[in-house]
């Protein structure tokens, strides 16, 4: 649980530091993205964070490298979540947005 919280906190920090909250996530033309716009948006923002971290200077006491690793893990988790939802939930079963 602590590791999960640390991962989430790190991702939020990376997104905040890279300014990706200001990005307007482009809608992908893939069916998964159309069915899951929030997950697609998160994925787009994480990829932008990854690019920003990769472009940053390397001397950050190991924190940039760790943040990059965590963002890559988060990307994989979001992709797996999209895939899981597509397999296990039909369009009719999905709850309506509030």
C-alpha positions as CSV (number, residue, x, y, z in Angstrom):
1,X,0.0,0.0,0.0
2,X,2.8,2.4,0.9
3,X,4.6,1.6,-2.4
4,X,1.4,2.3,-4.3
5,X,0.9,5.6,-2.5
6,X,4.5,6.5,-3.2
7,X,4.0,5.7,-6.9
8,X,0.9,7.8,-7.2
9,X,2.5,10.7,-5.3
10,X,5.5,10.6,-7.5
11,X,3.4,10.6,-10.6
12,X,1.4,13.6,-9.4
13,X,4.6,15.4,-8.6
14,X,6.1,14.7,-12.0
15,X,3.0,15.8,-13.8
16,X,2.9,19.0,-11.7
17,X,6.6,19.7,-12.2
18,X,6.4,19.2,-16.0
19,X,3.4,21.4,-16.3
20,X,1.4,18.7,-18.0
21,X,-1.7,19.9,-16.2
22,X,-1.7,22.6,-18.8
23,X,-1.6,20.2,-21.7
24,X,-4.7,19.7,-23.7
25,X,-4.7,15.9,-24.2
26,X,-5.4,15.1,-27.9
27,X,-8.0,12.4,-28.4
28,X,-6.5,9.4,-30.0
29,X,-8.4,7.8,-32.9
30,X,-8.1,4.3,-31.4
31,X,-11.3,2.6,-30.2
32,X,-9.9,2.2,-26.7
33,X,-9.3,5.9,-26.4
34,X,-12.7,6.7,-27.6
35,X,-14.3,4.3,-25.1
36,X,-12.1,5.5,-22.2
37,X,-11.3,9.2,-22.7
38,X,-10.1,9.7,-19.1
39,X,-7.6,6.9,-19.2
40,X,-6.5,8.0,-22.7
41,X,-6.0,11.6,-21.4
42,X,-4.0,10.2,-18.4
43,X,-1.9,8.2,-20.8
44,X,-1.2,11.2,-23.0
45,X,-0.2,13.3,-20.0
46,X,2.1,10.6,-18.7
47,X,3.8,10.3,-22.1
48,X,4.3,14.1,-22.1
49,X,5.8,13.8,-18.6
50,X,8.1,11.0,-19.8
51,X,9.3,13.2,-22.7
52,X,9.9,16.2,-20.3
53,X,11.9,14.0,-17.9
54,X,13.9,12.5,-20.7
55,X,14.8,16.0,-22.0
56,X,15.7,17.3,-18.5
57,X,19.4,17.5,-17.4
58,X,20.7,14.4,-15.8
59,X,22.2,15.7,-12.6
60,X,19.3,15.5,-10.2
61,X,20.7,13.2,-7.5
62,X,19.0,10.2,-9.0
63,X,15.5,11.7,-8.6
64,X,14.9,12.4,-12.3
65,X,15.9,8.8,-13.2
66,X,13.6,7.4,-10.5
67,X,10.7,9.7,-11.6
68,X,11.2,8.5,-15.2
69,X,11.1,4.9,-14.1
70,X,7.9,5.5,-12.1
71,X,6.3,7.3,-15.0
72,X,7.1,4.4,-17.3
73,X,5.6,2.0,-14.8
74,X,2.5,4.2,-14.6
75,X,2.2,4.2,-18.4
76,X,2.3,0.4,-18.3
77,X,-0.4,0.3,-15.6
78,X,-2.7,2.6,-17.4
79,X,-2.3,0.6,-20.6
80,X,-3.0,-2.6,-18.7
81,X,-6.1,-1.0,-17.1
82,X,-7.5,0.1,-20.5
83,X,-6.9,-3.4,-21.8
84,X,-8.5,-5.1,-18.7
85,X,-11.5,-2.9,-18.9
86,X,-12.0,-3.6,-22.6
87,X,-11.9,-7.3,-22.0
88,X,-14.0,-7.5,-18.8
89,X,-16.6,-4.8,-19.4
90,X,-19.0,-4.4,-22.2
91,X,-20.2,-1.0,-23.3
92,X,-23.6,-1.7,-21.7
93,X,-22.1,-2.6,-18.3
94,X,-20.0,0.5,-17.9
95,X,-21.5,3.0,-15.4
96,X,-22.7,6.3,-16.8
97,X,-20.6,9.4,-16.0
98,X,-22.0,11.7,-13.4
